[in-house]
């Protein structure tokens, strides 16, 4: 949006209250750098022994703040000023806790809510939330991630490419100890929960917003749009530097470990 057009809108707002209400809303959308969609609609069945189904998994506390608070603060640190929460299960709990703004250590972030009436899957949730998106590129974030990697670097890498999307990847740590043996089964060494060689999807993505309309009405992103983009060579990976923290909170054990390990965003 040009500076001249912005000035024209502001001038017209002085004379028409109805125009003012609609136009200022559009102006805020048009001048946003990058929006984020956070997927918060999961049932959290594997962590229900902690939540007792009284609050969503994204509201589980870690080191004094909920997962969602940490995510919103992390986004705001990297100049994301508007987050769309794709909610379903216990949606009212999140809305009561946050309302439409959150004041973080890095500034205020505006919050919108995309409410699913039925289970849509991650792809369908993004497609529905797209109506609130006003930026040229959009971050999509799972609602159960704790991380402090450099989101600015990932987004800059995305903007330099001609592809439609960039997904963050990280190396997976084995949940079990590994035993290395020789051919005759002589044990060489034990490795306690080592980092494996494979890269996994880290639950953080950046897409050109024009793509969001092509997401499925229902279904998972990884099984639909990711497959299609990969076949067309329109998807890049951003490999998270291992010096940064990343953990998906999927179980009580993950929660226990995160509370011991997590040192904060900075």
Long-range contacts (C-beta under 8 A, 24 or more apart in sequence): 1-27, 1-30, 1-31, 6-31, 28-134, 29-134, 30-134, 32-81, 32-82, 32-134, 32-135, 33-79, 33-80, 33-81, 33-135, 34-79, 34-80, 34-135, 34-136, 34-137, 34-138, 34-139, 34-155, 34-206, 35-80, 35-82, 35-83, 35-84, 35-132, 35-133, 35-134, 35-135, 35-138, 35-139, 35-209, 36-75, 36-80, 36-82, 36-83, 36-84, 36-138, 36-139, 36-140, 36-141, 37-83, 37-84, 37-86, 37-114, 37-125, 37-126, 37-129, 37-133, 37-138, 37-139, 37-140, 37-141, 38-68, 38-71, 38-72, 38-83, 38-84, 38-85, 38-86, 38-141, 38-142, 38-143, 39-86, 39-122, 39-125, 39-126, 39-140, 39-141, 39-142, 39-143, 40-68, 40-85, 40-86, 40-87, 40-88, 40-91, 40-94, 40-143, 41-86, 41-87, 41-88, 41-89, 41-91, 41-116, 41-119, 41-120, 41-125, 41-143, 42-89, 42-143, 42-144, 43-89, 44-89, 44-144, 46-250, 46-251, 47-249, 47-250, 47-251, 47-252, 47-254, 47-255, 49-252, 50-252, 50-255, 53-90, 54-90, 55-90, 55-93, 56-87, 56-89, 56-90, 56-91, 56-93, 56-94, 56-143, 57-143, 57-144, 57-249, 58-94, 58-143, 58-144, 59-93, 59-94, 59-97, 60-249, 60-255, 62-146, 62-249, 62-255, 62-258, 62-259, 62-262, 63-258, 63-259, 63-262, 63-264, 66-97, 67-143, 67-144, 67-145, 67-146, 67-249, 68-94, 68-98, 68-143, 69-102, 69-104, 70-146, 70-265, 71-141, 71-143, 71-145, 71-146, 72-102, 72-104, 72-109, 72-111, 73-104, 73-105, 73-106, 73-265, 74-147, 74-148, 74-151, 74-265, 75-109, 75-139, 75-141, 75-151, 76-104, 76-106, 76-107, 76-108, 76-109, 77-104, 77-105, 77-106, 77-151, 77-265, 78-151, 78-152, 78-155, 79-152, 80-109, 80-139, 80-151, 81-107, 81-108, 81-109, 81-110, 82-109, 82-110, 82-111, 82-112, 82-134, 82-135, 83-109, 83-110, 83-111, 83-112, 84-111, 84-112, 84-113, 84-114, 84-129, 84-132, 84-133, 85-111, 85-112, 85-113, 85-114, 85-143, 86-114, 86-116, 86-125, 86-126, 86-128, 86-129, 87-113, 87-114, 87-115, 87-116, 88-115, 88-116, 88-119, 88-120, 88-125, 91-115, 105-265, 119-218, 120-217, 120-218, 121-216, 121-218, 121-219, 121-220, 121-221, 122-220, 122-221, 122-222, 123-215, 123-216, 123-218, 123-219, 123-220, 123-221, 123-223, 123-224, 123-225, 124-215, 124-216, 124-217, 124-218, 124-219, 126-212, 126-215, 126-221, 127-212, 127-213, 127-215, 127-216, 127-217, 130-209, 130-212, 130-213, 130-215, 133-209, 133-212, 135-209, 136-208, 136-209, 136-210, 137-206, 137-207, 137-208, 137-209, 138-206, 138-207, 138-208, 138-209, 138-212, 139-204, 139-205, 139-206, 140-204, 140-205, 140-206, 140-207, 140-221, 141-203, 141-204, 141-205, 142-203, 142-204, 142-248, 144-203, 144-248, 144-249, 144-250, 145-202, 145-203, 145-204, 145-246, 145-247, 145-248, 145-249, 146-245, 146-246, 146-247, 146-249, 146-258, 146-262, 147-202, 147-204, 147-240, 147-244, 147-245, 147-246, 147-247, 148-244, 148-245, 148-264, 148-265, 148-266, 149-240, 149-241, 149-244, 149-245, 149-246, 150-241, 150-244, 151-204, 153-238, 154-204, 154-206, 154-238, 155-206, 157-236, 157-238, 158-206, 158-236, 158-238, 161-236, 163-229, 163-233, 163-234, 163-235, 163-236, 164-207, 164-208, 164-211, 164-229, 164-234, 164-235, 165-205, 165-206, 165-207, 165-208, 165-211, 165-229, 165-234, 165-235, 165-236, 166-205, 166-206, 166-207, 166-235, 166-236, 166-237, 166-238, 167-201, 167-202, 167-204, 167-205, 167-226, 167-235, 167-236, 167-237, 167-238, 168-201, 168-202, 168-203, 168-204, 168-205, 168-237, 168-238, 168-240, 169-199, 169-200, 169-201, 169-202, 169-237, 169-238, 169-239, 169-240, 170-199, 170-200, 170-202, 170-239, 170-240, 170-242, 170-246, 171-195, 171-196, 171-197, 171-198, 171-199, 171-200, 171-242, 172-196, 172-198, 172-199, 172-200, 195-242, 199-237, 199-239, 202-240, 202-246, 203-248
